[in-house]
């Protein structure tokens, strides 16, 4: 499994607007470490520029 990148993430705003938290369907916003859910506070990693929206991979913070 590849290591997670610590690079600053760049996602198209149109794509980001179509993504939602798989747990609570909350809005996701781009943070330095990944995508943060505004609803439940879970943080989803982005690996090699691809958001990993798997609930088991999220961290609660």
C-alpha positions, 0 to 999 in steps of 0.5 A: 500500500503506498504511503500517504502524501503530505503534499498540499492537495489540489482538487477542482472545486466542482469535484469537491462539491460533488463529494460527501462524507460516506458516514453522515453525508456531510460537506467535505472541505479541503485541509492540509492533511486530507478532507475534513467532514463539517458534519461529523468531524471525520478526516479522510486521507488523500493518497496519491491525489485520490480521496479515500472515502472509506469510513474505516480509513477515516480518523475522528478528530 
